[in-house]
Amino acid sequence: MSLVIEAESPPLRMGEGCTIHVGGSRVTLDTVVIAYQQGDSPEAIADSYPSVPLADIFAVITYYLRHRDEVEAYLAEGELIADRVRKECEARFPSAGLKEKLLARRAAKSDS
């Protein structure tokens, strides 16, 4: 019996908005890598995201470890985009006084 060794592509695909997903799932590369960076084992990550097979989790972690600089740059870019969007939302919809308005609305409803 002979073992055939083949190169396999990582189970990653570009989703909407340039977000990278794992296999056919909606789980993102960010999710797996950040969980791994926080000390979660591949098994724990697979338990948290049952739509992703354990082998795919290992493959994604392997890809991350072999392409750390590129993945770190991708994660940093995502953080910059998220920060920009958050600031735009905060500018459009300021939260100053929001708690007081909601509490006043609740009080008015309970008085009715």
Backbone atoms as SQL, in Angstrom:
CREATE TABLE atoms (id INTEGER PRIMARY KEY, chain TEXT, resi INTEGER, resn TEXT, atom TEXT, x REAL, y REAL, z REAL);
INSERT INTO atoms VALUES
  (1, 'A', 1, 'MET', 'N', 0.843, -1.176, 0.000),
  (2, 'A', 1, 'MET', 'CA', 0.000, 0.000, 0.000),
  (3, 'A', 1, 'MET', 'C', 0.889, 1.241, 0.000),
  (4, 'A', 2, 'SER', 'N', 0.601, 2.172, -0.864),
  (5, 'A', 2, 'SER', 'CA', 1.385, 3.399, -0.889),
  (6, 'A', 2, 'SER', 'C', 0.503, 4.586, -0.505),
  (7, 'A', 3, 'LEU', 'N', 1.098, 5.487, 0.181),
  (8, 'A', 3, 'LEU', 'CA', 0.394, 6.677, 0.632),
  (9, 'A', 3, 'LEU', 'C', 0.603, 7.780, -0.395),
  (10, 'A', 4, 'VAL', 'N', -0.483, 8.360, -0.846),
  (11, 'A', 4, 'VAL', 'CA', -0.403, 9.459, -1.802),
  (12, 'A', 4, 'VAL', 'C', -0.443, 10.774, -1.025),
  (13, 'A', 5, 'ILE', 'N', 0.573, 11.578, -1.222),
  (14, 'A', 5, 'ILE', 'CA', 0.641, 12.860, -0.535),
  (15, 'A', 5, 'ILE', 'C', 0.298, 13.945, -1.544),
  (16, 'A', 6, 'GLU', 'N', -0.744, 14.705, -1.224),
  (17, 'A', 6, 'GLU', 'CA', -1.187, 15.775, -2.106),
  (18, 'A', 6, 'GLU', 'C', -1.278, 17.070, -1.325),
  (19, 'A', 7, 'ALA', 'N', -1.005, 18.147, -2.003),
  (20, 'A', 7, 'ALA', 'CA', -1.202, 19.460, -1.385),
  (21, 'A', 7, 'ALA', 'C', -2.687, 19.782, -1.413),
  (22, 'A', 8, 'GLU', 'N', -3.184, 20.313, -0.314),
  (23, 'A', 8, 'GLU', 'CA', -4.590, 20.710, -0.239),
  (24, 'A', 8, 'GLU', 'C', -4.667, 22.196, 0.032),
  (25, 'A', 9, 'SER', 'N', -5.602, 22.829, -0.619),
  (26, 'A', 9, 'SER', 'CA', -5.842, 24.252, -0.362),
  (27, 'A', 9, 'SER', 'C', -6.547, 24.389, 0.973),
  (28, 'A', 10, 'PRO', 'N', -6.295, 25.496, 1.674),
  (29, 'A', 10, 'PRO', 'CA', -7.017, 25.695, 2.936),
  (30, 'A', 10, 'PRO', 'C', -8.500, 25.886, 2.658),
  (31, 'A', 11, 'PRO', 'N', -9.352, 25.456, 3.566),
  (32, 'A', 11, 'PRO', 'CA', -10.795, 25.572, 3.364),
  (33, 'A', 11, 'PRO', 'C', -11.295, 26.996, 3.631),
  (34, 'A', 12, 'LEU', 'N', -10.806, 27.931, 2.833),
  (35, 'A', 12, 'LEU', 'CA', -11.168, 29.331, 3.008),
  (36, 'A', 12, 'LEU', 'C', -11.786, 29.853, 1.721),
  (37, 'A', 13, 'ARG', 'N', -12.790, 30.723, 1.873),
  (38, 'A', 13, 'ARG', 'CA', -13.427, 31.329, 0.698),
  (39, 'A', 13, 'ARG', 'C', -13.773, 32.771, 1.017),
  (40, 'A', 14, 'MET', 'N', -13.740, 33.577, -0.026),
  (41, 'A', 14, 'MET', 'CA', -14.078, 34.985, 0.134),
  (42, 'A', 14, 'MET', 'C', -15.586, 35.121, 0.133),
  (43, 'A', 15, 'GLY', 'N', -16.119, 35.723, 1.178),
  (44, 'A', 15, 'GLY', 'CA', -17.551, 35.938, 1.281),
  (45, 'A', 15, 'GLY', 'C', -17.902, 37.362, 0.900),
  (46, 'A', 16, 'GLU', 'N', -19.080, 37.784, 1.290),
  (47, 'A', 16, 'GLU', 'CA', -19.525, 39.146, 1.004),
  (48, 'A', 16, 'GLU', 'C', -18.655, 40.159, 1.742),
  (49, 'A', 17, 'GLY', 'N', -18.419, 41.273, 1.101),
  (50, 'A', 17, 'GLY', 'CA', -17.682, 42.340, 1.756),
  (51, 'A', 17, 'GLY', 'C', -16.237, 42.008, 2.050),
  (52, 'A', 18, 'CYS', 'N', -15.650, 41.125, 1.273),
  (53, 'A', 18, 'CYS', 'CA', -14.238, 40.748, 1.436),
  (54, 'A', 18, 'CYS', 'C', -13.954, 40.095, 2.787),
  (55, 'A', 19, 'THR', 'N', -14.941, 39.425, 3.343),
  (56, 'A', 19, 'THR', 'CA', -14.765, 38.672, 4.578),
  (57, 'A', 19, 'THR', 'C', -14.437, 37.236, 4.205),
  (58, 'A', 20, 'ILE', 'N', -13.433, 36.675, 4.845),
  (59, 'A', 20, 'ILE', 'CA', -13.016, 35.304, 4.546),
  (60, 'A', 20, 'ILE', 'C', -13.737, 34.347, 5.489),
  (61, 'A', 21, 'HIS', 'N', -14.393, 33.344, 4.902),
  (62, 'A', 21, 'HIS', 'CA', -15.146, 32.343, 5.655),
  (63, 'A', 21, 'HIS', 'C', -14.447, 30.983, 5.579),
  (64, 'A', 22, 'VAL', 'N', -14.748, 30.148, 6.557),
  (65, 'A', 22, 'VAL', 'CA', -14.176, 28.803, 6.625),
  (66, 'A', 22, 'VAL', 'C', -15.123, 27.830, 5.936),
  (67, 'A', 23, 'GLY', 'N', -14.624, 27.153, 4.911),
  (68, 'A', 23, 'GLY', 'CA', -15.411, 26.155, 4.180),
  (69, 'A', 23, 'GLY', 'C', -16.720, 26.738, 3.696),
  (70, 'A', 24, 'GLY', 'N', -17.775, 25.958, 3.805),
  (71, 'A', 24, 'GLY', 'CA', -19.089, 26.400, 3.389),
  (72, 'A', 24, 'GLY', 'C', -19.872, 27.067, 4.504),
  (73, 'A', 25, 'SER', 'N', -19.218, 27.336, 5.622),
  (74, 'A', 25, 'SER', 'CA', -19.910, 27.895, 6.786),
  (75, 'A', 25, 'SER', 'C', -19.919, 29.416, 6.738),
  (76, 'A', 26, 'ARG', 'N', -20.586, 29.999, 7.716),
  (77, 'A', 26, 'ARG', 'CA', -20.581, 31.450, 7.878),
  (78, 'A', 26, 'ARG', 'C', -19.542, 31.882, 8.915),
  (79, 'A', 27, 'VAL', 'N', -18.807, 30.919, 9.452),
  (80, 'A', 27, 'VAL', 'CA', -17.764, 31.209, 10.435),
  (81, 'A', 27, 'VAL', 'C', -16.600, 31.870, 9.698),
  (82, 'A', 28, 'THR', 'N', -16.091, 32.961, 10.264),
  (83, 'A', 28, 'THR', 'CA', -15.032, 33.709, 9.590),
  (84, 'A', 28, 'THR', 'C', -13.636, 33.263, 10.030),
  (85, 'A', 29, 'LEU', 'N', -12.685, 33.583, 9.181),
  (86, 'A', 29, 'LEU', 'CA', -11.284, 33.344, 9.513),
  (87, 'A', 29, 'LEU', 'C', -10.935, 34.072, 10.802),
  (88, 'A', 30, 'ASP', 'N', -11.429, 35.296, 10.950),
  (89, 'A', 30, 'ASP', 'CA', -11.185, 36.088, 12.157),
  (90, 'A', 30, 'ASP', 'C', -11.598, 35.320, 13.411),
  (91, 'A', 31, 'THR', 'N', -12.784, 34.724, 13.357),
  (92, 'A', 31, 'THR', 'CA', -13.337, 34.019, 14.507),
  (93, 'A', 31, 'THR', 'C', -12.425, 32.886, 14.950),
  (94, 'A', 32, 'VAL', 'N', -11.974, 32.095, 14.001),
  (95, 'A', 32, 'VAL', 'CA', -11.120, 30.940, 14.326),
  (96, 'A', 32, 'VAL', 'C', -9.766, 31.410, 14.835),
  (97, 'A', 33, 'VAL', 'N', -9.155, 32.361, 14.145),
  (98, 'A', 33, 'VAL', 'CA', -7.814, 32.816, 14.527),
  (99, 'A', 33, 'VAL', 'C', -7.847, 33.496, 15.892),
  (100, 'A', 34, 'ILE', 'N', -8.818, 34.349, 16.134),
  (101, 'A', 34, 'ILE', 'CA', -8.888, 35.040, 17.430),
  (102, 'A', 34, 'ILE', 'C', -9.127, 34.040, 18.561),
  (103, 'A', 35, 'ALA', 'N', -9.987, 33.062, 18.340),
  (104, 'A', 35, 'ALA', 'CA', -10.206, 32.032, 19.369),
  (105, 'A', 35, 'ALA', 'C', -8.908, 31.286, 19.651),
  (106, 'A', 36, 'TYR', 'N', -8.177, 30.954, 18.588),
  (107, 'A', 36, 'TYR', 'CA', -6.891, 30.262, 18.750),
  (108, 'A', 36, 'TYR', 'C', -5.893, 31.146, 19.506),
  (109, 'A', 37, 'GLN', 'N', -5.831, 32.435, 19.149),
  (110, 'A', 37, 'GLN', 'CA', -4.919, 33.364, 19.822),
  (111, 'A', 37, 'GLN', 'C', -5.254, 33.513, 21.303),
  (112, 'A', 38, 'GLN', 'N', -6.539, 33.361, 21.642),
  (113, 'A', 38, 'GLN', 'CA', -6.963, 33.486, 23.033),
  (114, 'A', 38, 'GLN', 'C', -6.762, 32.193, 23.819),
  (115, 'A', 39, 'GLY', 'N', -6.207, 31.185, 23.150),
  (116, 'A', 39, 'GLY', 'CA', -5.867, 29.954, 23.846),
  (117, 'A', 39, 'GLY', 'C', -6.835, 28.803, 23.676),
  (118, 'A', 40, 'ASP', 'N', -7.881, 28.979, 22.873),
  (119, 'A', 40, 'ASP', 'CA', -8.821, 27.877, 22.633),
  (120, 'A', 40, 'ASP', 'C', -8.136, 26.790, 21.807),
  (121, 'A', 41, 'SER', 'N', -8.392, 25.559, 22.148),
  (122, 'A', 41, 'SER', 'CA', -7.862, 24.442, 21.372),
  (123, 'A', 41, 'SER', 'C', -8.688, 24.279, 20.099),
  (124, 'A', 42, 'PRO', 'N', -8.134, 23.620, 19.085),
  (125, 'A', 42, 'PRO', 'CA', -8.933, 23.358, 17.884),
  (126, 'A', 42, 'PRO', 'C', -10.235, 22.613, 18.205),
  (127, 'A', 43, 'GLU', 'N', -10.173, 21.691, 19.154),
  (128, 'A', 43, 'GLU', 'CA', -11.377, 20.952, 19.536),
  (129, 'A', 43, 'GLU', 'C', -12.424, 21.869, 20.159),
  (130, 'A', 44, 'ALA', 'N', -11.973, 22.792, 21.012),
  (131, 'A', 44, 'ALA', 'CA', -12.906, 23.733, 21.636),
  (132, 'A', 44, 'ALA', 'C', -13.536, 24.651, 20.590),
  (133, 'A', 45, 'ILE', 'N', -12.733, 25.071, 19.621),
  (134, 'A', 45, 'ILE', 'CA', -13.261, 25.921, 18.547),
  (135, 'A', 45, 'ILE', 'C', -14.297, 25.147, 17.742),
  (136, 'A', 46, 'ALA', 'N', -13.990, 23.896, 17.417),
  (137, 'A', 46, 'ALA', 'CA', -14.940, 23.066, 16.661),
  (138, 'A', 46, 'ALA', 'C', -16.215, 22.831, 17.465),
  (139, 'A', 47, 'ASP', 'N', -16.096, 22.675, 18.771),
  (140, 'A', 47, 'ASP', 'CA', -17.287, 22.517, 19.619),
  (141, 'A', 47, 'ASP', 'C', -18.151, 23.779, 19.593),
  (142, 'A', 48, 'SER', 'N', -17.487, 24.938, 19.549),
  (143, 'A', 48, 'SER', 'CA', -18.225, 26.200, 19.530),
  (144, 'A', 48, 'SER', 'C', -18.891, 26.476, 18.191),
  (145, 'A', 49, 'TYR', 'N', -18.343, 25.897, 17.130),
  (146, 'A', 49, 'TYR', 'CA', -18.850, 26.137, 15.772),
  (147, 'A', 49, 'TYR', 'C', -19.048, 24.804, 15.065),
  (148, 'A', 50, 'PRO', 'N', -20.130, 24.100, 15.381),
  (149, 'A', 50, 'PRO', 'CA', -20.335, 22.748, 14.852),
  (150, 'A', 50, 'PRO', 'C', -20.503, 22.688, 13.332),
  (151, 'A', 51, 'SER', 'N', -20.700, 23.823, 12.682),
  (152, 'A', 51, 'SER', 'CA', -20.814, 23.810, 11.218),
  (153, 'A', 51, 'SER', 'C', -19.447, 23.685, 10.539),
  (154, 'A', 52, 'VAL', 'N', -18.374, 23.763, 11.336),
  (155, 'A', 52, 'VAL', 'CA', -17.022, 23.654, 10.788),
  (156, 'A', 52, 'VAL', 'C', -16.389, 22.361, 11.300),
  (157, 'A', 53, 'PRO', 'N', -16.028, 21.455, 10.390),
  (158, 'A', 53, 'PRO', 'CA', -15.385, 20.208, 10.816),
  (159, 'A', 53, 'PRO', 'C', -14.038, 20.476, 11.501),
  (160, 'A', 54, 'LEU', 'N', -13.682, 19.615, 12.427),
  (161, 'A', 54, 'LEU', 'CA', -12.421, 19.757, 13.158),
  (162, 'A', 54, 'LEU', 'C', -11.229, 19.821, 12.203),
  (163, 'A', 55, 'ALA', 'N', -11.244, 19.024, 11.162),
  (164, 'A', 55, 'ALA', 'CA', -10.131, 19.032, 10.198),
  (165, 'A', 55, 'ALA', 'C', -9.981, 20.412, 9.559),
  (166, 'A', 56, 'ASP', 'N', -11.105, 21.099, 9.303),
  (167, 'A', 56, 'ASP', 'CA', -11.036, 22.442, 8.729),
  (168, 'A', 56, 'ASP', 'C', -10.458, 23.440, 9.734),
  (169, 'A', 57, 'ILE', 'N', -10.787, 23.273, 11.011),
  (170, 'A', 57, 'ILE', 'CA', -10.217, 24.144, 12.045),
  (171, 'A', 57, 'ILE', 'C', -8.702, 23.987, 12.072),
  (172, 'A', 58, 'PHE', 'N', -8.232, 22.739, 12.066),
  (173, 'A', 58, 'PHE', 'CA', -6.789, 22.491, 12.038),
  (174, 'A', 58, 'PHE', 'C', -6.162, 23.092, 10.784),
  (175, 'A', 59, 'ALA', 'N', -6.818, 22.951, 9.642),
  (176, 'A', 59, 'ALA', 'CA', -6.282, 23.484, 8.387),
  (177, 'A', 59, 'ALA', 'C', -6.186, 25.007, 8.435),
  (178, 'A', 60, 'VAL', 'N', -7.186, 25.656, 9.010),
  (179, 'A', 60, 'VAL', 'CA', -7.170, 27.116, 9.114),
  (180, 'A', 60, 'VAL', 'C', -6.063, 27.571, 10.058),
  (181, 'A', 61, 'ILE', 'N', -5.900, 26.879, 11.173),
  (182, 'A', 61, 'ILE', 'CA', -4.828, 27.234, 12.106),
  (183, 'A', 61, 'ILE', 'C', -3.469, 27.022, 11.448),
  (184, 'A', 62, 'THR', 'N', -3.324, 25.937, 10.709),
  (185, 'A', 62, 'THR', 'CA', -2.079, 25.691, 9.985),
  (186, 'A', 62, 'THR', 'C', -1.811, 26.817, 8.988),
  (187, 'A', 63, 'TYR', 'N', -2.843, 27.215, 8.253),
  (188, 'A', 63, 'TYR', 'CA', -2.695, 28.314, 7.299),
  (189, 'A', 63, 'TYR', 'C', -2.253, 29.584, 8.027),
  (190, 'A', 64, 'TYR', 'N', -2.886, 29.858, 9.145),
  (191, 'A', 64, 'TYR', 'CA', -2.524, 31.043, 9.944),
  (192, 'A', 64, 'TYR', 'C', -1.061, 30.978, 10.374),
  (193, 'A', 65, 'LEU', 'N', -0.634, 29.846, 10.883),
  (194, 'A', 65, 'LEU', 'CA', 0.743, 29.716, 11.365),
  (195, 'A', 65, 'LEU', 'C', 1.765, 29.839, 10.232),
  (196, 'A', 66, 'ARG', 'N', 1.409, 29.397, 9.044),
  (197, 'A', 66, 'ARG', 'CA', 2.326, 29.484, 7.890),
  (198, 'A', 66, 'ARG', 'C', 2.280, 30.845, 7.203),
  (199, 'A', 67, 'HIS', 'N', 1.218, 31.586, 7.416),
  (200, 'A', 67, 'HIS', 'CA', 1.038, 32.890, 6.765),
  (201, 'A', 67, 'HIS', 'C', 0.672, 33.961, 7.799),
  (202, 'A', 68, 'ARG', 'N', 1.351, 33.901, 8.915),
  (203, 'A', 68, 'ARG', 'CA', 1.010, 34.762, 10.049),
  (204, 'A', 68, 'ARG', 'C', 1.000, 36.254, 9.682),
  (205, 'A', 69, 'ASP', 'N', 2.007, 36.723, 8.975),
  (206, 'A', 69, 'ASP', 'CA', 2.073, 38.154, 8.646),
  (207, 'A', 69, 'ASP', 'C', 0.875, 38.587, 7.805),
  (208, 'A', 70, 'GLU', 'N', 0.526, 37.782, 6.798),
  (209, 'A', 70, 'GLU', 'CA', -0.589, 38.135, 5.923),
  (210, 'A', 70, 'GLU', 'C', -1.922, 38.107, 6.679),
  (211, 'A', 71, 'VAL', 'N', -2.095, 37.093, 7.527),
  (212, 'A', 71, 'VAL', 'CA', -3.343, 36.987, 8.291),
  (213, 'A', 71, 'VAL', 'C', -3.426, 38.110, 9.315),
  (214, 'A', 72, 'GLU', 'N', -2.333, 38.431, 9.971),
  (215, 'A', 72, 'GLU', 'CA', -2.326, 39.535, 10.932),
  (216, 'A', 72, 'GLU', 'C', -2.662, 40.851, 10.225),
  (217, 'A', 73, 'ALA', 'N', -2.148, 41.047, 9.018),
  (218, 'A', 73, 'ALA', 'CA', -2.462, 42.263, 8.255),
  (219, 'A', 73, 'ALA', 'C', -3.949, 42.298, 7.903),
  (220, 'A', 74, 'TYR', 'N', -4.506, 41.144, 7.514),
  (221, 'A', 74, 'TYR', 'CA', -5.942, 41.052, 7.205),
  (222, 'A', 74, 'TYR', 'C', -6.775, 41.385, 8.445),
  (223, 'A', 75, 'LEU', 'N', -6.398, 40.837, 9.601),
  (224, 'A', 75, 'LEU', 'CA', -7.126, 41.116, 10.834),
  (225, 'A', 75, 'LEU', 'C', -7.026, 42.597, 11.210),
  (226, 'A', 76, 'ALA', 'N', -5.839, 43.179, 11.059),
  (227, 'A', 76, 'ALA', 'CA', -5.651, 44.593, 11.384),
  (228, 'A', 76, 'ALA', 'C', -6.491, 45.474, 10.467),
  (229, 'A', 77, 'GLU', 'N', -6.546, 45.127, 9.188),
  (230, 'A', 77, 'GLU', 'CA', -7.373, 45.891, 8.245),
  (231, 'A', 77, 'GLU', 'C', -8.850, 45.806, 8.635),
  (232, 'A', 78, 'GLY', 'N', -9.277, 44.620, 9.036),
  (233, 'A', 78, 'GLY', 'CA', -10.664, 44.454, 9.484),
  (234, 'A', 78, 'GLY', 'C', -10.972, 45.297, 10.711),
  (235, 'A', 79, 'GLU', 'N', -10.023, 45.387, 11.631),
  (236, 'A', 79, 'GLU', 'CA', -10.215, 46.213, 12.825),
  (237, 'A', 79, 'GLU', 'C', -10.321, 47.694, 12.457),
  (238, 'A', 80, 'LEU', 'N', -9.498, 48.139, 11.505),
  (239, 'A', 80, 'LEU', 'CA', -9.563, 49.538, 11.066),
  (240, 'A', 80, 'LEU', 'C', -10.904, 49.852, 10.423),
  (241, 'A', 81, 'ILE', 'N', -11.390, 48.935, 9.595),
  (242, 'A', 81, 'ILE', 'CA', -12.689, 49.123, 8.942),
  (243, 'A', 81, 'ILE', 'C', -13.799, 49.166, 9.989),
  (244, 'A', 82, 'ALA', 'N', -13.766, 48.238, 10.945),
  (245, 'A', 82, 'ALA', 'CA', -14.786, 48.192, 11.994),
  (246, 'A', 82, 'ALA', 'C', -14.759, 49.470, 12.828),
  (247, 'A', 83, 'ASP', 'N', -13.572, 49.972, 13.130),
  (248, 'A', 83, 'ASP', 'CA', -13.445, 51.195, 13.911),
  (249, 'A', 83, 'ASP', 'C', -14.018, 52.382, 13.138),
  (250, 'A', 84, 'ARG', 'N', -13.723, 52.445, 11.839),
  (251, 'A', 84, 'ARG', 'CA', -14.241, 53.537, 11.014),
  (252, 'A', 84, 'ARG', 'C', -15.772, 53.498, 10.947),
  (253, 'A', 85, 'VAL', 'N', -16.333, 52.306, 10.755),
  (254, 'A', 85, 'VAL', 'CA', -17.789, 52.165, 10.690),
  (255, 'A', 85, 'VAL', 'C', -18.425, 52.540, 12.021),
  (256, 'A', 86, 'ARG', 'N', -17.825, 52.104, 13.133),
  (257, 'A', 86, 'ARG', 'CA', -18.355, 52.435, 14.457),
  (258, 'A', 86, 'ARG', 'C', -18.370, 53.949, 14.663),
  (259, 'A', 87, 'LYS', 'N', -17.287, 54.631, 14.272),
  (260, 'A', 87, 'LYS', 'CA', -17.229, 56.091, 14.422),
  (261, 'A', 87, 'LYS', 'C', -18.276, 56.775, 13.549),
  (262, 'A', 88, 'GLU', 'N', -18.472, 56.276, 12.330),
  (263, 'A', 88, 'GLU', 'CA', -19.498, 56.844, 11.451),
  (264, 'A', 88, 'GLU', 'C', -20.890, 56.676, 12.057),
  (265, 'A', 89, 'CYS', 'N', -21.150, 55.500, 12.616),
  (266, 'A', 89, 'CYS', 'CA', -22.459, 55.247, 13.246),
  (267, 'A', 89, 'CYS', 'C', -22.662, 56.131, 14.465),
  (268, 'A', 90, 'GLU', 'N', -21.629, 56.262, 15.278),
  (269, 'A', 90, 'GLU', 'CA', -21.728, 57.106, 16.465),
  (270, 'A', 90, 'GLU', 'C', -21.950, 58.570, 16.080),
  (271, 'A', 91, 'ALA', 'N', -21.349, 58.995, 14.964),
  (272, 'A', 91, 'ALA', 'CA', -21.537, 60.372, 14.510),
  (273, 'A', 91, 'ALA', 'C', -22.960, 60.583, 13.989),
  (274, 'A', 92, 'ARG', 'N', -23.485, 59.597, 13.282),
  (275, 'A', 92, 'ARG', 'CA', -24.838, 59.714, 12.723),
  (276, 'A', 92, 'ARG', 'C', -25.917, 59.546, 13.778),
  (277, 'A', 93, 'PHE', 'N', -25.651, 58.690, 14.765),
  (278, 'A', 93, 'PHE', 'CA', -26.649, 58.371, 15.787),
  (279, 'A', 93, 'PHE', 'C', -26.019, 58.530, 17.168),
  (280, 'A', 94, 'PRO', 'N', -25.839, 59.768, 17.612),
  (281, 'A', 94, 'PRO', 'CA', -25.180, 59.982, 18.910),
  (282, 'A', 94, 'PRO', 'C', -25.987, 59.358, 20.052),
  (283, 'A', 95, 'SER', 'N', -25.268, 58.793, 20.996),
  (284, 'A', 95, 'SER', 'CA', -25.933, 58.116, 22.113),
  (285, 'A', 95, 'SER', 'C', -26.085, 59.013, 23.335),
  (286, 'A', 96, 'ALA', 'N', -25.605, 60.244, 23.248),
  (287, 'A', 96, 'ALA', 'CA', -25.724, 61.164, 24.384),
  (288, 'A', 96, 'ALA', 'C', -27.196, 61.360, 24.739),
  (289, 'A', 97, 'GLY', 'N', -27.532, 61.100, 25.967),
  (290, 'A', 97, 'GLY', 'CA', -28.898, 61.276, 26.437),
  (291, 'A', 97, 'GLY', 'C', -29.841, 60.141, 26.062),
  (292, 'A', 98, 'LEU', 'N', -29.351, 59.130, 25.371),
  (293, 'A', 98, 'LEU', 'CA', -30.217, 58.037, 24.924),
  (294, 'A', 98, 'LEU', 'C', -30.811, 57.270, 26.101),
  (295, 'A', 99, 'LYS', 'N', -30.006, 56.989, 27.105),
  (296, 'A', 99, 'LYS', 'CA', -30.499, 56.241, 28.265),
  (297, 'A', 99, 'LYS', 'C', -31.642, 56.996, 28.936),
  (298, 'A', 100, 'GLU', 'N', -31.471, 58.282, 29.105),
  (299, 'A', 100, 'GLU', 'CA', -32.503, 59.088, 29.749),
  (300, 'A', 100, 'GLU', 'C', -33.790, 59.091, 28.921),
  (301, 'A', 101, 'LYS', 'N', -33.661, 59.205, 27.589),
  (302, 'A', 101, 'LYS', 'CA', -34.835, 59.191, 26.712),
  (303, 'A', 101, 'LYS', 'C', -35.579, 57.863, 26.819),
  (304, 'A', 102, 'LEU', 'N', -34.835, 56.768, 26.834),
  (305, 'A', 102, 'LEU', 'CA', -35.469, 55.450, 26.928),
  (306, 'A', 102, 'LEU', 'C', -36.151, 55.259, 28.273),
  (307, 'A', 103, 'LEU', 'N', -35.511, 55.693, 29.343),
  (308, 'A', 103, 'LEU', 'CA', -36.123, 55.576, 30.665),
  (309, 'A', 103, 'LEU', 'C', -37.383, 56.440, 30.758),
  (310, 'A', 104, 'ALA', 'N', -37.336, 57.635, 30.160),
  (311, 'A', 104, 'ALA', 'CA', -38.516, 58.511, 30.161),
  (312, 'A', 104, 'ALA', 'C', -39.646, 57.880, 29.359),
  (313, 'A', 105, 'ARG', 'N', -39.310, 57.257, 28.229),
  (314, 'A', 105, 'ARG', 'CA', -40.326, 56.592, 27.413),
  (315, 'A', 105, 'ARG', 'C', -40.954, 55.438, 28.183),
  (316, 'A', 106, 'ARG', 'N', -40.128, 54.675, 28.897),
  (317, 'A', 106, 'ARG', 'CA', -40.643, 53.551, 29.695),
  (318, 'A', 106, 'ARG', 'C', -41.566, 54.049, 30.789),
  (319, 'A', 107, 'ALA', 'N', -41.153, 55.130, 31.448),
  (320, 'A', 107, 'ALA', 'CA', -41.967, 55.697, 32.523),
  (321, 'A', 107, 'ALA', 'C', -43.302, 56.213, 31.974),
  (322, 'A', 108, 'ALA', 'N', -43.260, 56.826, 30.807),
  (323, 'A', 108, 'ALA', 'CA', -44.509, 57.327, 30.197),
  (324, 'A', 108, 'ALA', 'C', -45.440, 56.193, 29.841),
  (325, 'A', 109, 'LYS', 'N', -44.900, 55.084, 29.363),
  (326, 'A', 109, 'LYS', 'CA', -45.739, 53.917, 29.003),
  (327, 'A', 109, 'LYS', 'C', -46.351, 53.292, 30.252),
  (328, 'A', 110, 'SER', 'N', -45.582, 53.215, 31.314),
  (329, 'A', 110, 'SER', 'CA', -46.111, 52.586, 32.530),
  (330, 'A', 110, 'SER', 'C', -47.152, 53.470, 33.215),
  (331, 'A', 111, 'ASP', 'N', -47.075, 54.785, 32.983),
  (332, 'A', 111, 'ASP', 'CA', -48.077, 55.699, 33.537),
  (333, 'A', 111, 'ASP', 'C', -49.395, 55.626, 32.771),
  (334, 'A', 112, 'SER', 'N', -49.347, 55.168, 31.539),
  (335, 'A', 112, 'SER', 'CA', -50.566, 55.129, 30.701),
  (336, 'A', 112, 'SER', 'C', -51.499, 54.029, 31.080);
